[in-house]
């Protein structure tokens, strides 16, 4: 009988699933976009850079604003936000679900699976998703199942309001610009690490 030879994907997953591995990877901040294709946008930040990156976002919040949110900002402010993110070396990976999914729920679940697979390969330590009360229970069930499936039970995940977690503004801004297209996508493109179709 021929022995099974693991393919590259299996080898890569085995390399991050070893029992003695310490999950020292990034903190990942996740937002969604429903403009056109369904997108899940994930910004990965090294633990040592989280504090500095939060401060960068806070400097962009105007008096009277509880959070930084791209959509209602004026064009000049949008340009400033994107250029500030780029100078701070902030970036995002975009998980894109096309028209083949019947509902946005199906699209989100497919993107979440791809997100967890990507987080496993990077040995990420934490996921923070923007809070939407209509999605929390379903997300928790899916993420619990997926972390077991990909053997990354120690990956922490939580939902936060953008007003409480400033770094959720980064995937919001990059994702909005990329989905908008045109000049905004051109400005966001250098910060997009990858677009992964699911």
ZAROMAR-802774 format. One record per residue: residue number from 1; residue in one letter; x, y, z of N, C-alpha, C in turn. Coordinates in steps of 0.02 Angstrom, whole numbers, plus 50000, padded with zeros to 5 digits. Layout:
% residues N
 num residu  n.c1  n.c2  n.c3 ca.c1 ca.c2 ca.c3  c.c1  c.c2  c.c3
 NUM      A     X     Y     Z     X     Y     Z     X     Y     Z
...
//
This chain:
% residues 198
 num residu  n.c1  n.c2  n.c3 ca.c1 ca.c2 ca.c3  c.c1  c.c2  c.c3
   1      X 50042 49940 50000 50000 50000 50000 50044 50062 50000
   2      X 50028 50111 49956 50068 50171 49952 50052 50217 50010
   3      X 50103 50246 50040 50092 50294 50095 50065 50359 50068
   4      X 50021 50390 50107 49993 50455 50087 50046 50509 50092
   5      X 50055 50546 50038 50103 50602 50039 50063 50666 50046
   6      X 50072 50702 50102 50032 50763 50112 50048 50816 50060
   7      X 49995 50851 50036 50007 50905 49990 50032 50967 50027
   8      X 50048 51020 49991 50078 51079 50022 50031 51111 50073
   9      X 49966 51111 50057 49918 51141 50104 49917 51103 50170
  10      X 49916 51036 50165 49916 50995 50226 49980 51005 50266
  11      X 50037 51009 50230 50101 51019 50264 50101 51085 50300
  12      X 50075 51138 50267 50075 51205 50296 50031 51206 50359
  13      X 49972 51175 50356 49928 51175 50414 49958 51134 50471
  14      X 49990 51077 50455 50021 51038 50507 50076 51077 50543
  15      X 50110 51120 50505 50166 51157 50534 50143 51207 50587
  16      X 50079 51230 50583 50055 51277 50634 50009 51244 50684
  17      X 50000 51178 50678 49956 51143 50724 49993 51103 50777
  18      X 50057 51110 50779 50095 51070 50828 50074 51089 50898
  19      X 50066 51040 50943 50040 51054 51011 50083 51104 51049
  20      X 50148 51105 51037 50192 51148 51075 50198 51218 51046
  21      X 50164 51232 50989 50170 51297 50958 50138 51351 51001
  22      X 50171 51408 51005 50144 51465 51042 50114 51513 50991
  23      X 50052 51533 51003 50018 51577 50955 50041 51648 50966
  24      X 50091 51669 50930 50123 51734 50940 50109 51782 50882
  25      X 50064 51764 50838 50051 51805 50779 50010 51867 50795
  26      X 49982 51895 50743 49951 51961 50749 49884 51962 50782
  27      X 49862 52024 50794 49793 52038 50814 49758 52061 50750
  28      X 49700 52031 50736 49666 52043 50673 49600 52079 50686
  29      X 49589 52133 50650 49529 52175 50658 49489 52170 50595
  30      X 49423 52155 50602 49383 52133 50545 49319 52174 50538
  31      X 49307 52196 50476 49245 52232 50460 49217 52201 50395
  32      X 49156 52220 50378 49125 52195 50317 49105 52252 50272
  33      X 49097 52237 50208 49070 52284 50159 49018 52248 50117
  34      X 48960 52280 50108 48906 52250 50069 48895 52288 50004
  35      X 48942 52331 49986 48937 52371 49926 48963 52331 49867
  36      X 48918 52304 49826 48938 52258 49773 48948 52189 49802
  37      X 49004 52157 49786 49018 52091 49815 49023 52097 49890
  38      X 49004 52043 49925 49013 52042 49998 49087 52034 50012
  39      X 49113 52079 50055 49184 52078 50074 49191 52073 50149
  40      X 49239 52034 50171 49262 52035 50240 49334 52061 50237
  41      X 49347 52115 50273 49411 52148 50269 49447 52139 50335
  42      X 49509 52114 50333 49546 52097 50394 49613 52133 50395
  43      X 49624 52171 50449 49688 52205 50459 49727 52169 50514
  44      X 49787 52146 50496 49830 52109 50543 49884 52157 50570
  45      X 49889 52162 50636 49937 52207 50668 49978 52167 50719
  46      X 50043 52175 50716 50086 52141 50765 50071 52167 50835
  47      X 50072 52123 50886 50055 52144 50954 50093 52206 50977
  48      X 50157 52211 50959 50197 52267 50982 50176 52333 50949
  49      X 50138 52329 50893 50118 52389 50857 50047 52410 50871
  50      X 50010 52371 50910 49939 52385 50921 49929 52453 50954
  51      X 49966 52468 51006 49958 52531 51041 49972 52591 50997
  52      X 50027 52588 50960 50045 52643 50915 49992 52652 50861
  53      X 49967 52597 50835 49917 52600 50781 49851 52629 50807
  54      X 49832 52611 50868 49772 52641 50897 49779 52717 50903
  55      X 49838 52739 50924 49849 52810 50931 49845 52846 50864
  56      X 49870 52813 50812 49865 52842 50744 49793 52853 50725
  57      X 49750 52804 50738 49679 52811 50721 49647 52866 50763
  58      X 49663 52868 50827 49633 52918 50871 49648 52989 50849
  59      X 49707 53000 50820 49725 53067 50797 49680 53090 50740
  60      X 49646 53044 50707 49602 53061 50651 49530 53074 50672
  61      X 49513 53058 50733 49444 53067 50757 49434 53140 50775
  62      X 49384 53172 50745 49371 53243 50756 49331 53254 50820
  63      X 49335 53313 50849 49292 53329 50907 49219 53317 50891
  64      X 49185 53283 50935 49114 53267 50925 49102 53200 50892
  65      X 49155 53170 50863 49148 53103 50834 49162 53050 50887
  66      X 49120 52999 50888 49132 52944 50935 49177 52890 50905
  67      X 49185 52893 50838 49224 52842 50803 49244 52871 50736
  68      X 49290 52837 50704 49310 52854 50635 49273 52807 50589
  69      X 49232 52835 50545 49191 52795 50499 49197 52826 50429
  70      X 49219 52788 50381 49238 52815 50316 49179 52844 50276
  71      X 49124 52809 50274 49070 52825 50227 49047 52898 50232
  72      X 49033 52925 50291 49006 52994 50294 49058 53049 50288
  73      X 49121 53032 50285 49173 53083 50283 49174 53118 50215
  74      X 49197 53180 50215 49205 53218 50152 49265 53190 50113
  75      X 49266 53201 50047 49320 53173 50006 49390 53192 50032
  76      X 49401 53254 50051 49467 53273 50075 49487 53235 50138
  77      X 49439 53224 50181 49452 53185 50242 49466 53112 50224
  78      X 49429 53085 50177 49441 53016 50155 49513 53009 50130
  79      X 49536 53057 50090 49605 53054 50065 49655 53057 50123
  80      X 49641 53101 50171 49685 53107 50229 49688 53042 50269
  81      X 49631 53011 50279 49628 52949 50317 49668 52895 50283
  82      X 49659 52887 50217 49695 52835 50181 49770 52848 50180
  83      X 49790 52910 50170 49862 52925 50168 49893 52915 50237
  84      X 49855 52930 50290 49880 52919 50358 49889 52844 50372
  85      X 49840 52805 50351 49846 52732 50359 49907 52705 50322
  86      X 49917 52730 50261 49973 52705 50221 50040 52724 50253
  87      X 50045 52786 50277 50108 52807 50309 50122 52767 50372
  88      X 50069 52744 50405 50076 52704 50466 50087 52630 50451
  89      X 50094 52613 50387 50105 52543 50366 50049 52497 50386
  90      X 49988 52523 50386 49929 52482 50399 49905 52451 50333
  91      X 49876 52392 50337 49857 52357 50276 49798 52311 50291
  92      X 49774 52277 50239 49717 52232 50248 49718 52177 50195
  93      X 49690 52121 50214 49675 52067 50167 49599 52067 50157
  94      X 49578 52060 50095 49507 52061 50078 49485 51991 50058
  95      X 49432 51967 50091 49401 51903 50074 49337 51920 50037
  96      X 49332 51897 49975 49277 51918 49932 49233 51858 49913
  97      X 49168 51866 49927 49119 51816 49908 49079 51843 49849
  98      X 49080 51808 49794 49046 51831 49733 48972 51817 49733
  99      X 48942 51822 49675 48870 51817 49667 48843 51747 49674
 100      X 48886 51697 49681 48862 51627 49685 48827 51612 49751
 101      X 48837 51653 49802 48806 51641 49867 48735 51671 49867
 102      X 48688 51631 49892 48617 51652 49889 48602 51709 49936
 103      X 48635 51710 49994 48622 51762 50044 48687 51790 50070
 104      X 48682 51850 50101 48741 51879 50132 48764 51838 50192
 105      X 48718 51802 50224 48738 51758 50279 48783 51703 50253
 106      X 48764 51672 50197 48805 51619 50168 48873 51647 50147
 107      X 48873 51708 50119 48935 51739 50097 48980 51753 50157
 108      X 48951 51778 50211 48990 51794 50271 49021 51730 50301
 109      X 48982 51677 50304 49008 51614 50332 49066 51587 50290
 110      X 49061 51593 50224 49116 51571 50181 49178 51614 50192
 111      X 49168 51679 50200 49225 51724 50213 49256 51710 50281
 112      X 49213 51695 50331 49240 51679 50397 49283 51617 50396
 113      X 49262 51567 50357 49303 51506 50353 49371 51522 50323
 114      X 49371 51562 50269 49435 51580 50238 49477 51622 50285
 115      X 49445 51665 50324 49480 51706 50373 49513 51662 50426
 116      X 49478 51613 50452 49506 51569 50503 49563 51527 50475
 117      X 49556 51504 50414 49610 51467 50382 49672 51511 50376
 118      X 49662 51574 50356 49718 51621 50350 49748 51637 50418
 119      X 49706 51646 50469 49731 51660 50536 49771 51601 50564
 120      X 49750 51540 50547 49786 51481 50569 49855 51479 50538
 121      X 49859 51493 50474 49923 51491 50440 49971 51544 50466
 122      X 49944 51600 50491 49986 51654 50518 49996 51649 50594
 123      X 49967 51597 50624 49971 51589 50697 49946 51652 50734
 124      X 49892 51681 50708 49864 51741 50740 49838 51724 50810
 125      X 49841 51774 50854 49821 51763 50923 49750 51786 50938
 126      X 49727 51840 50905 49662 51868 50922 49627 51893 50859
 127      X 49560 51886 50860 49517 51915 50809 49469 51963 50844
 128      X 49460 52021 50815 49410 52069 50839 49366 52088 50781
 129      X 49302 52071 50786 49254 52086 50733 49208 52143 50755
 130      X 49190 52186 50708 49144 52241 50726 49077 52212 50748
 131      X 49051 52239 50802 48990 52213 50832 48929 52231 50791
 132      X 48891 52180 50772 48824 52186 50743 48782 52135 50780
 133      X 48737 52159 50822 48700 52114 50866 48662 52061 50827
 134      X 48643 52075 50765 48606 52025 50725 48650 51968 50702
 135      X 48717 51977 50707 48763 51927 50682 48802 51890 50736
 136      X 48800 51916 50797 48845 51891 50850 48835 51817 50864
 137      X 48773 51796 50875 48761 51726 50894 48783 51679 50838
 138      X 48765 51696 50776 48784 51653 50719 48860 51653 50710
 139      X 48891 51711 50718 48964 51714 50712 48998 51670 50764
 140      X 48973 51673 50826 49005 51635 50880 49000 51560 50867
 141      X 48941 51538 50843 48934 51467 50827 48982 51447 50771
 142      X 48985 51489 50719 49028 51473 50662 49102 51474 50683
 143      X 49122 51524 50720 49193 51530 50739 49214 51475 50787
 144      X 49169 51455 50832 49184 51400 50877 49195 51336 50837
 145      X 49152 51323 50788 49159 51264 50746 49222 51267 50704
 146      X 49236 51326 50675 49293 51332 50630 49359 51327 50667
 147      X 49363 51356 50727 49426 51350 50765 49440 51278 50785
 148      X 49387 51239 50797 49396 51168 50810 49418 51132 50745
 149      X 49384 51148 50690 49400 51116 50626 49472 51127 50606
 150      X 49497 51188 50616 49565 51204 50596 49615 51199 50653
 151      X 49592 51169 50708 49635 51154 50765 49672 51215 50791
 152      X 49635 51269 50800 49664 51330 50828 49618 51355 50884
 153      X 49603 51309 50931 49556 51325 50985 49580 51382 51030
 154      X 49646 51396 51028 49672 51449 51070 49668 51517 51037
 155      X 49642 51520 50977 49632 51584 50943 49573 51620 50976
 156      X 49586 51677 51006 49533 51715 51040 49493 51756 50989
 157      X 49428 51760 51000 49388 51804 50956 49336 51840 50998
 158      X 49321 51901 50977 49272 51942 51013 49241 51991 50964
 159      X 49183 52018 50984 49150 52071 50946 49154 52136 50986
 160      X 49169 52191 50953 49175 52256 50986 49140 52309 50944
 161      X 49114 52360 50977 49089 52419 50941 49149 52459 50917
 162      X 49141 52490 50859 49196 52530 50831 49213 52589 50876
 163      X 49165 52613 50915 49180 52668 50961 49225 52646 51019
 164      X 49225 52581 51034 49267 52554 51087 49335 52530 51061
 165      X 49337 52508 50999 49400 52482 50970 49417 52524 50908
 166      X 49460 52574 50915 49477 52618 50859 49505 52582 50798
 167      X 49539 52526 50808 49572 52493 50752 49523 52461 50703
 168      X 49460 52456 50722 49410 52433 50673 49401 52483 50617
 169      X 49424 52545 50628 49420 52596 50575 49466 52580 50516
 170      X 49517 52540 50528 49565 52526 50474 49534 52481 50420
 171      X 49507 52422 50437 49474 52383 50385 49413 52418 50356
 172      X 49379 52458 50398 49322 52497 50373 49345 52544 50317
 173      X 49399 52581 50330 49422 52630 50281 49450 52600 50218
 174      X 49493 52550 50226 49523 52518 50168 49470 52481 50128
 175      X 49425 52446 50163 49373 52408 50129 49325 52454 50091
 176      X 49306 52511 50123 49261 52558 50089 49294 52583 50025
 177      X 49356 52604 50030 49390 52632 49972 49398 52581 49916
 178      X 49416 52520 49934 49425 52469 49883 49358 52452 49849
 179      X 49305 52447 49888 49239 52431 49859 49212 52489 49817
 180      X 49230 52550 49836 49206 52609 49799 49234 52611 49729
 181      X 49295 52588 49720 49324 52588 49654 49355 52655 49635
 182      X 49375 52661 49572 49401 52723 49546 49463 52747 49583
 183      X 49466 52813 49594 49525 52842 49627 49533 52817 49698
 184      X 49477 52804 49732 49483 52779 49801 49515 52710 49802
 185      X 49496 52667 49756 49528 52601 49754 49602 52608 49738
 186      X 49619 52653 49692 49689 52664 49676 49728 52685 49737
 187      X 49699 52728 49779 49733 52750 49839 49739 52694 49891
 188      X 49689 52650 49893 49690 52596 49941 49733 52537 49919
 189      X 49743 52530 49854 49776 52471 49827 49843 52454 49859
 190      X 49887 52504 49873 49952 52486 49904 49945 52455 49973
 191      X 49886 52464 50006 49876 52437 50073 49840 52370 50072
 192      X 49820 52347 50013 49785 52283 50007 49837 52227 49996
 193      X 49847 52186 50046 49896 52133 50043 49875 52080 49993
 194      X 49811 52063 49994 49786 52009 49951 49710 52015 49946
 195      X 49682 51991 49891 49610 51983 49883 49598 51909 49873
 196      X 49564 51878 49920 49553 51806 49919 49480 51792 49902
 197      X 49469 51760 49845 49401 51742 49825 49381 51677 49860
 198      X 49321 51675 49886 49298 51617 49923 49238 51585 49889
//
